[in-house]
Amino acid sequence: MLVSEPDLWIEPTARRHGISDDDIRHALAHPGYVGDDPDALDEDTPMTLILGPDRAGNRLELAALVADEGTVVVVHAMSMRAKYAHLWPGERRSRP
């Protein structure tokens, strides 16, 4: 599990695409990928990209701020876009 419940904050912006808090928690508990978010808007604020399944097994993409002490603040959650498919375990990068 990426984070324990007391160390998790889910911002209202993470709910913009209709992803439930329970599905966000599930994706965090079962991450398939965790790394730097290449699409972060602010270079001075490191954003972490987390790819994980919701409770039904659908792939989600989450963007979160991870503090040094371990607090995770999820600011974005939506169905995983195709551009991240190559990061999913077992997927291969598509060729142009």
PEVENCOR-V314763 format. One record per residue. RES is the residue in one letter. PHI is phi in whole degrees, 0 to 359 (none if undefined). PSI is psi in whole degrees, -180 to 180 (NA if undefined). OMEGA is omega in degrees with one decimal (none if undefined). Layout:
BEGIN
RES;PHI;PSI;OMEGA
RES;PHI;PSI;OMEGA
END
This chain:
BEGIN
M;none;135;-177.1
L;288;-34;-173.6
V;208;147;174.2
S;271;158;-173.4
E;306;-45;-178.2
P;296;-20;-178.0
D;262;15;-176.7
L;245;131;172.6
W;237;132;175.5
I;246;111;-178.7
E;285;153;177.6
P;304;-31;179.0
T;297;-25;179.9
A;288;-17;-178.6
R;265;1;-174.6
R;302;-33;-177.3
H;261;14;174.7
G;82;14;178.0
I;277;128;-177.4
S;284;157;176.4
D;301;-39;179.6
D;296;-38;178.3
D;289;-35;175.2
I;297;-46;178.8
R;299;-40;-179.8
H;296;-44;178.4
A;298;-39;177.5
L;293;-34;-178.9
A;285;-20;-176.5
H;227;57;-175.5
P;290;139;173.1
G;265;-22;178.6
Y;207;138;172.5
V;221;124;179.7
G;190;-177;178.3
D;297;142;178.6
D;274;112;-178.8
P;292;-15;-178.2
D;257;14;-179.7
A;303;135;-175.5
L;282;-28;-175.9
D;242;111;-177.8
E;296;-23;-178.7
D;277;-11;179.4
T;242;99;-178.0
P;297;126;-179.4
M;250;142;178.4
T;255;133;175.7
L;264;129;177.7
I;235;126;175.0
L;248;128;-179.3
G;198;164;-178.4
P;276;149;169.2
D;279;-175;-175.7
R;295;-22;178.6
A;266;-1;179.4
G;93;2;176.9
N;286;141;-177.4
R;283;132;178.3
L;243;153;168.4
E;245;133;178.0
L;236;146;170.9
A;240;133;-175.2
A;216;152;168.9
L;266;131;179.6
V;242;115;-178.5
A;281;158;-180.0
D;304;-35;-178.3
E;278;0;174.3
G;106;-8;177.9
T;295;134;178.6
V;246;128;177.8
V;243;107;179.8
V;277;123;-177.5
V;247;-10;-176.6
H;210;137;175.1
A;209;132;177.1
M;197;171;173.8
S;301;140;-176.9
M;296;130;177.5
R;279;155;-176.9
A;302;-29;-177.1
K;295;-16;178.1
Y;259;0;-175.2
A;303;-36;-178.3
H;293;-16;178.7
L;274;-15;-178.6
W;288;137;-178.9
P;304;131;177.6
G;89;-11;178.4
E;274;151;176.8
R;249;149;179.5
R;292;130;177.9
S;285;149;-179.3
R;259;144;179.3
P;292;NA;none
END
